[in-house]
Amino acid sequence: MVPDRSPWPRRRNHPSRRVGPGAPLLAAGAPGGRRMSEATSTVAPSPRAASASEPGPPTSASLELLLETGPVPLGFVTQGESTYLVARERSARWPVQVLREGQARLRVAGALSVGRVRLLTDAPEKERVLRLFLAKYGAERYGRWYDRPARVLEVRSGDGSQPSPSDHYYGWLAAEFDNVAEEYDHHITGNRMNRLLRDRSMARLRERFASSPVLLEIGCGSGMETLQMLEEGHEMVCVDISERMLETVRAKARRAGVSERLRTRQLTASSLATLLGELGPGAVDGGYSTYGALNCEEDLRSIPPNLHALIRPGGGFVAGVYNRWCLFEIAGYGLTGQWSRASGRTQRPIPVGSSRFCVDVFAHSTGDFERLFAPWFSVERIEGVPVVLPPSDLVAYSEKFSRHFDTLARWDARLGRFGPFRHLGDHFLMTLVRTQ
């Protein structure tokens, strides 16, 4: 799901590796390692007949996506006023750049155009677009370049208008998580380090909220923690930016027979004032937000006072936060002289490709987070998660010690609660208590 951020020297790609549009490649035998990019070859139009619902493929004129860093040649199809682009790899930088900006500048056969960008998340709509790519590029190239893509984008020509920066950012973020809702569980359960993160947070939630019947979850995702808390008897109020994530949670709760204890609301983490207006002060006994929603907010200042109002006196809040200082990365990248990567989490936002789903992420230190919440909450406990084990995107290193992983995980859990190690995990779990 994320590119290799290994601190150790990389192995060269095998020259026979199949790559194509959506991820620039090093051309085999190109002088000086000249970089090729996505659809540099011209493909003849398919003879497939046009129809009212799916017109024939367009001409094979070249397309360049114009970015500040330079033009990116891409494969494309057009239909009416829409131009469609496909990114095979989630770690590709160009889709994130245009989605962040909300518009794209295209040059097709020398003609310039500007259009509004939209990430397609509806499965039938994506299938329809991919059939156009199949018709244009043929089965062999389609299989190499476009099969099972990470993102399908629409650029609507003639619409260069821009919404407000806040509305655009949250709209993009919602679309990104709508786009991965179906595979989100697999992403967590298929990665040993992601499972460790969830195991550690669940242990903390069970311990802290054993006598807290009503809980608020901010950024519930697909409900991996939600369902466990529901099944253990808690009443849950869950908010998430993605409606498809919430649909997944509701479906799971119905299947488990616990849906009567679940309430959901599509909101951002910074929109808790809306929830406070609906539920009223002191509506929940505690709350938590782990490994996501709080790191997608550039400005967290509105969250502590609204949480203080929502949580009853003495109630707790557990925050699982992407840490600004990660011991494993500092040591690994530092030892190999990659100083910019060793301090990469200090950038705001963190460079594309460093987050699990390649969206904007804002890391926080434990000190900054404590100061942010200080007027309304006091710190009860801090632990680094994990500390000496690698982050989830470097899981290959933990697999090398798979026979001893459980032992290492126990040591890591103990170490993460003491001294400076509490502040140096890939993430930190901070338990806060509401002041009177």
C-alpha positions as CSV (number, residue, x, y, z in Angstrom):
1,M,0.0,0.0,0.0
2,V,2.9,2.3,0.5
3,P,6.3,2.6,-1.3
4,D,9.4,1.1,0.2
5,R,10.9,3.6,2.7
6,S,13.6,1.1,3.7
7,P,16.6,2.8,5.4
8,W,18.8,0.1,3.8
9,P,20.2,0.0,0.2
10,R,17.6,-1.0,-2.3
11,R,17.8,-3.9,-4.7
12,R,17.6,-2.9,-8.3
13,N,14.5,-3.8,-10.1
14,H,14.8,-6.7,-12.4
15,P,14.9,-5.5,-16.1
16,S,11.9,-7.8,-16.9
17,R,9.7,-6.2,-14.3
18,R,6.4,-5.2,-15.9
19,V,5.6,-1.6,-15.5
20,G,3.8,1.1,-17.4
21,P,1.4,4.1,-17.1
22,G,0.9,5.3,-13.6
23,A,4.6,4.8,-12.4
24,P,7.6,6.2,-14.3
25,L,10.3,3.7,-15.0
26,L,14.0,3.5,-15.8
27,A,14.3,2.7,-19.4
28,A,16.4,-0.4,-20.0
29,G,19.5,0.5,-21.9
30,A,18.7,4.2,-21.9
31,P,21.8,6.4,-21.9
32,G,22.7,7.7,-18.5
33,G,19.6,6.0,-17.0
34,R,17.2,8.3,-18.8
35,R,13.7,8.2,-17.3
36,M,10.8,7.2,-19.4
37,S,7.3,7.7,-18.3
38,E,3.8,6.4,-18.6
39,A,2.3,6.1,-22.1
40,T,5.2,7.2,-24.3
41,S,4.3,4.8,-27.1
42,T,1.6,5.6,-29.6
43,V,-1.2,3.0,-29.7
44,A,-3.4,2.8,-32.7
45,P,-7.2,3.3,-32.0
46,S,-9.2,0.2,-31.6
47,P,-11.6,-0.7,-34.4
48,R,-14.3,-1.3,-31.8
49,A,-17.6,0.3,-32.8
50,A,-19.0,3.3,-30.9
51,S,-22.3,3.1,-29.1
52,A,-24.5,5.6,-27.3
53,S,-23.4,4.4,-23.8
54,E,-19.7,3.8,-24.6
55,P,-18.3,5.7,-27.6
56,G,-15.4,4.3,-29.5
57,P,-11.9,5.1,-28.2
58,P,-10.3,8.5,-29.0
59,T,-7.3,9.2,-31.1
60,S,-3.9,8.2,-29.8
61,A,-2.5,11.7,-29.5
62,S,-0.1,12.1,-26.6
63,L,-1.1,13.7,-23.3
64,E,1.1,15.5,-20.8
65,L,0.0,16.4,-17.2
66,L,1.7,19.7,-16.5
67,L,3.1,19.9,-12.9
68,E,5.4,22.4,-11.3
69,T,8.1,19.7,-11.3
70,G,7.7,19.2,-15.1
71,P,5.4,17.4,-17.5
72,V,4.3,13.8,-16.9
73,P,3.3,11.8,-20.0
74,L,0.3,9.6,-19.3
75,G,-2.0,7.2,-21.0
76,F,-5.6,8.5,-21.2
77,V,-9.0,8.2,-22.7
78,T,-11.6,10.9,-23.4
79,Q,-15.4,10.8,-23.4
80,G,-17.3,14.0,-24.0
81,E,-15.8,16.8,-21.9
82,S,-14.0,14.3,-19.5
83,T,-10.5,13.0,-19.7
84,Y,-9.7,9.9,-17.6
85,L,-6.3,9.0,-16.1
86,V,-5.3,5.9,-14.3
87,A,-2.6,5.4,-11.6
88,R,-1.6,1.8,-11.1
89,E,0.4,2.3,-8.0
90,R,-1.0,4.0,-4.9
91,S,2.5,5.5,-4.2
92,A,2.5,7.5,-7.6
93,R,3.0,11.1,-6.8
94,W,1.2,12.8,-9.7
95,P,-2.4,11.8,-8.7
96,V,-1.9,13.2,-5.2
97,Q,-0.5,16.4,-6.5
98,V,-3.5,17.1,-8.8
99,L,-6.1,15.8,-6.3
100,R,-4.6,18.1,-3.6
101,E,-4.9,21.1,-5.9
102,G,-8.3,20.1,-7.2
103,Q,-7.5,20.8,-10.9
104,A,-5.2,19.6,-13.6
105,R,-3.5,21.3,-16.6
106,L,-3.3,19.0,-19.6
107,R,-1.5,19.3,-22.9
108,V,-2.9,17.0,-25.6
109,A,-1.4,17.2,-29.1
110,G,-0.1,20.7,-28.2
111,A,-3.4,22.1,-27.0
112,L,-3.7,23.2,-23.4
113,S,-6.7,22.8,-21.1
114,V,-7.5,23.1,-17.4
115,G,-10.1,21.0,-15.7
116,R,-11.5,20.1,-12.3
117,V,-10.2,16.8,-11.0
118,R,-12.4,14.1,-9.3
119,L,-11.3,10.7,-7.9
120,L,-13.8,8.1,-9.0
121,T,-14.9,5.8,-6.2
122,D,-18.1,4.2,-7.6
123,A,-17.2,0.7,-8.8
124,P,-19.5,0.6,-11.9
125,E,-18.2,4.0,-13.0
126,K,-14.6,2.9,-12.6
127,E,-15.4,-0.3,-14.5
128,R,-16.9,1.7,-17.4
129,V,-13.8,3.9,-17.6
130,L,-11.4,0.9,-17.5
131,R,-13.3,-0.7,-20.4
132,L,-12.4,2.4,-22.4
133,F,-8.8,1.9,-21.5
134,L,-9.0,-1.8,-22.5
135,A,-10.5,-0.9,-25.8
136,K,-7.9,1.7,-26.6
137,Y,-4.7,0.0,-25.4
138,G,-5.6,-3.7,-25.9
139,A,-5.5,-6.6,-23.5
140,E,-1.7,-7.0,-23.3
141,R,-1.0,-3.4,-22.5
142,Y,-4.0,-3.1,-20.3
143,G,-2.9,-6.1,-18.2
144,R,0.5,-4.5,-17.7
145,W,-0.6,-0.9,-17.1
146,Y,-4.1,-0.6,-15.8
147,D,-5.4,-3.9,-14.3
148,R,-6.5,-3.4,-10.7
149,P,-5.5,0.3,-10.5
150,A,-5.1,2.3,-7.3
151,R,-6.8,5.4,-8.6
152,V,-9.0,6.4,-11.5
153,L,-9.3,10.2,-12.1
154,E,-11.6,12.3,-14.1
155,V,-10.5,15.7,-15.4
156,R,-13.6,17.7,-16.5
157,S,-12.4,20.2,-19.2
158,G,-13.6,23.7,-19.1
159,D,-14.2,23.5,-15.3
160,G,-11.3,25.2,-13.7
161,S,-13.3,26.5,-10.7
162,Q,-12.0,25.9,-7.2
163,P,-14.0,25.2,-4.1
164,S,-12.8,26.6,-0.8
165,P,-9.5,25.0,0.3
166,S,-11.2,23.4,3.3
167,D,-14.1,21.9,1.4
168,H,-11.8,20.7,-1.3
169,Y,-9.3,19.1,1.1
170,Y,-12.0,17.2,3.0
171,G,-13.8,16.2,-0.2
172,W,-10.5,14.7,-1.5
173,L,-9.9,12.9,1.8
174,A,-13.4,11.5,1.9
175,A,-13.0,10.2,-1.7
176,E,-9.6,8.6,-0.9
177,F,-11.0,6.6,2.0
178,D,-14.2,5.8,0.1
179,N,-11.9,4.4,-2.6
180,V,-10.1,2.0,-0.1
181,A,-13.1,1.0,2.1
182,E,-13.5,-2.4,0.5
183,E,-9.9,-3.4,1.0
184,Y,-9.2,-1.6,4.3
185,D,-9.6,-4.7,6.5
186,H,-7.2,-6.7,4.3
187,H,-4.7,-3.9,4.6
188,I,-4.8,-4.1,8.4
189,T,-5.0,-7.9,8.8
190,G,-2.5,-8.6,6.0
191,N,0.3,-6.7,7.7
192,R,1.9,-8.0,10.9
193,M,2.8,-4.5,12.2
194,N,-0.6,-3.1,11.5
195,R,-2.1,-6.0,13.6
196,L,0.4,-5.2,16.4
197,L,-0.8,-1.6,16.4
198,R,-4.4,-2.7,16.7
199,D,-3.6,-5.3,19.4
200,R,-1.8,-2.6,21.5
201,S,-4.6,-0.1,21.1
202,M,-7.3,-2.6,21.9
203,A,-5.5,-3.6,25.1
204,R,-5.3,0.1,26.1
205,L,-9.0,0.7,25.3
206,R,-10.2,-2.4,27.2
207,E,-8.1,-1.3,30.2
208,R,-9.2,2.3,30.2
209,F,-12.8,2.0,29.3
210,A,-13.9,-1.1,31.2
211,S,-16.4,0.9,33.2
212,S,-17.3,3.5,30.4
213,P,-20.6,2.4,28.8
214,V,-20.9,5.1,26.1
215,L,-17.9,5.8,23.9
216,L,-17.1,8.2,21.0
217,E,-14.8,7.0,18.2
218,I,-13.3,9.5,15.9
219,G,-12.3,8.0,12.6
220,C,-13.7,4.6,13.0
221,G,-12.6,3.4,9.5
222,S,-14.1,0.0,8.8
223,G,-14.7,-0.7,12.4
224,M,-12.0,-3.1,13.5
225,E,-12.0,-1.7,17.0
226,T,-15.6,-0.6,16.9
227,L,-17.0,-4.1,16.5
228,Q,-14.9,-5.4,19.4
229,M,-16.1,-2.6,21.7
230,L,-19.7,-3.2,20.6
231,E,-19.5,-6.9,21.2
232,E,-18.0,-6.2,24.7
233,G,-21.2,-4.2,25.6
234,H,-20.3,-0.6,24.9
235,E,-22.6,1.8,23.2
236,M,-20.7,3.5,20.3
237,V,-21.0,6.9,18.7
238,C,-18.8,6.7,15.6
239,V,-17.8,9.5,13.2
240,D,-15.7,9.2,10.1
241,I,-15.1,11.3,7.0
242,S,-15.9,8.4,4.7
243,E,-19.6,7.4,4.2
244,R,-18.5,4.1,2.7
245,M,-16.4,3.3,5.8
246,L,-19.5,4.0,7.9
247,E,-21.6,1.8,5.6
248,T,-19.1,-1.0,6.2
249,V,-19.3,-0.5,10.0
250,R,-23.1,-0.6,10.0
251,A,-23.1,-3.7,7.9
252,K,-20.7,-5.5,10.3
253,A,-22.8,-4.4,13.3
254,R,-26.0,-5.8,11.7
255,R,-24.3,-9.1,11.0
256,A,-23.0,-9.3,14.6
257,G,-26.4,-8.4,16.0
258,V,-25.1,-5.3,17.9
259,S,-26.4,-2.5,15.6
260,E,-28.8,-1.2,18.2
261,R,-25.8,0.1,20.2
262,L,-24.3,1.9,17.2
263,R,-24.8,5.4,16.1
264,T,-22.8,6.8,13.1
265,R,-22.3,10.3,11.7
266,Q,-20.2,11.4,8.7
267,L,-18.0,14.1,10.1
268,T,-14.4,15.2,10.1
269,A,-12.4,15.1,13.3
270,S,-12.5,18.9,13.3
271,S,-16.3,19.0,13.1
272,L,-17.0,17.8,16.7
273,A,-18.9,21.1,17.4
274,T,-21.6,19.7,15.1
275,L,-21.8,16.5,17.1
276,L,-21.8,18.5,20.4
277,G,-24.8,20.5,19.1
278,E,-26.7,17.2,18.3
279,L,-25.8,15.2,21.4
280,G,-25.3,17.9,24.0
281,P,-22.6,18.3,26.7
282,G,-21.4,15.2,28.6
283,A,-23.0,12.8,26.2
284,V,-20.2,10.2,26.3
285,D,-18.2,8.5,29.1
286,G,-15.0,8.5,27.0
287,G,-13.5,8.5,23.5
288,Y,-10.7,7.5,21.3
289,S,-9.1,8.0,17.9
290,T,-6.4,5.7,16.8
291,Y,-3.9,5.7,13.9
292,G,-5.5,8.0,11.3
293,A,-8.1,10.7,11.7
294,L,-6.1,13.1,14.0
295,N,-3.1,12.9,11.7
296,C,-5.2,14.0,8.7
297,E,-6.0,17.3,10.3
298,E,-3.6,20.2,9.8
299,D,-5.2,22.2,12.6
300,L,-6.3,20.3,15.8
301,R,-7.0,23.3,17.9
302,S,-10.8,23.0,17.8
303,I,-10.8,19.3,18.9
304,P,-9.8,19.5,22.6
305,P,-12.4,22.0,23.8
306,N,-15.2,20.2,21.9
307,L,-14.0,16.8,23.3
308,H,-13.9,18.3,26.8
309,A,-17.6,19.3,26.4
310,L,-18.7,16.0,25.0
311,I,-16.9,13.8,27.6
312,R,-18.2,13.6,31.1
313,P,-16.0,14.8,34.0
314,G,-13.3,12.2,34.7
315,G,-13.7,10.5,31.4
316,G,-10.7,9.6,29.3
317,F,-9.6,10.0,25.7
318,V,-7.1,7.7,24.0
319,A,-5.2,9.1,21.0
320,G,-3.2,6.9,18.7
321,V,-1.0,9.3,16.7
322,Y,1.6,9.1,14.0
323,N,4.7,10.3,15.8
324,R,7.0,13.0,14.5
325,W,10.1,11.2,15.9
326,C,10.4,7.5,15.1
327,L,13.5,5.7,16.6
328,F,13.6,3.0,13.9
329,E,13.7,5.5,11.1
330,I,16.1,7.9,12.8
331,A,18.5,5.1,13.5
332,G,18.1,3.3,10.1
333,Y,18.2,6.4,7.8
334,G,20.8,8.1,10.0
335,L,23.2,5.1,9.9
336,T,23.1,5.1,6.1
337,G,23.5,8.9,5.8
338,Q,19.9,9.6,4.6
339,W,19.4,12.6,6.9
340,S,16.5,14.1,5.0
341,R,14.6,10.9,5.3
342,A,15.6,10.5,9.0
343,S,13.8,13.8,9.6
344,G,11.1,13.4,7.0
345,R,8.3,13.4,9.5
346,T,9.0,17.0,10.5
347,Q,7.7,18.2,7.1
348,R,4.0,19.4,7.0
349,P,2.5,17.6,5.3
350,I,4.8,14.6,5.3
351,P,5.9,13.9,1.7
352,V,3.6,11.8,-0.5
353,G,4.2,8.1,-0.1
354,S,5.0,8.2,3.6
355,S,1.5,7.6,4.8
356,R,-0.3,4.2,4.4
357,F,-2.8,5.5,1.9
358,C,-0.7,8.2,0.3
359,V,-2.7,11.2,1.5
360,D,-1.6,14.3,3.4
361,V,-0.4,13.4,6.9
362,F,0.6,15.7,9.7
363,A,2.8,14.1,12.4
364,H,2.9,15.3,16.0
365,S,5.4,14.9,18.8
366,T,4.2,13.8,22.3
367,G,5.1,17.2,23.7
368,D,3.2,19.2,21.1
369,F,0.2,16.9,21.6
370,E,0.3,17.2,25.3
371,R,0.5,21.0,25.1
372,L,-2.4,21.1,22.7
373,F,-4.7,19.3,25.1
374,A,-3.3,20.7,28.3
375,P,-6.0,23.3,29.1
376,W,-8.8,20.7,28.9
377,F,-7.1,17.3,29.6
378,S,-4.2,16.0,31.7
379,V,-1.9,13.1,30.6
380,E,-2.4,9.8,32.3
381,R,-0.1,7.6,30.2
382,I,2.1,7.7,27.1
383,E,3.5,4.7,25.3
384,G,5.5,4.3,22.0
385,V,4.0,1.8,19.5
386,P,6.2,0.2,18.3
387,V,9.7,1.4,19.4
388,V,12.3,-1.1,18.3
389,L,10.2,-3.0,15.8
390,P,9.8,-1.4,12.4
391,P,6.9,0.7,11.1
392,S,4.2,-1.1,9.1
393,D,5.6,-0.1,5.7
394,L,8.9,-1.7,6.6
395,V,7.2,-5.0,7.8
396,A,9.7,-7.0,5.7
397,Y,12.3,-6.5,8.5
398,S,10.0,-7.9,11.2
399,E,9.3,-10.9,9.0
400,K,13.0,-11.7,9.1
401,F,12.6,-12.4,12.8
402,S,9.2,-14.0,12.5
403,R,10.1,-17.0,14.7
404,H,10.8,-14.6,17.5
405,F,8.3,-11.9,16.7
406,D,6.0,-12.6,19.7
407,T,8.9,-12.3,22.1
408,L,10.2,-9.1,20.4
409,A,6.7,-7.7,20.5
410,R,6.5,-8.3,24.3
411,W,9.8,-6.6,24.8
412,D,8.7,-3.7,22.6
413,A,5.5,-3.2,24.6
414,R,7.5,-3.0,27.9
415,L,10.1,-0.7,26.5
416,G,7.6,1.6,24.9
417,R,6.2,2.6,28.4
418,F,9.5,3.8,29.9
419,G,11.9,6.8,29.6
420,P,12.6,8.4,26.3
421,F,11.2,5.3,24.4
422,R,7.6,6.4,25.2
423,H,8.3,9.4,22.8
424,L,10.1,7.6,20.0
425,G,7.6,5.0,18.6
426,D,6.3,4.9,15.0
427,H,3.1,6.0,16.7
428,F,2.3,6.9,20.3
429,L,-0.7,6.0,22.4
430,M,-1.6,8.9,24.7
431,T,-4.3,8.5,27.4
432,L,-5.7,11.8,28.5
433,V,-8.2,12.5,31.3
434,R,-10.8,15.3,31.2
435,T,-10.2,18.0,33.7
436,Q,-13.1,19.4,35.8
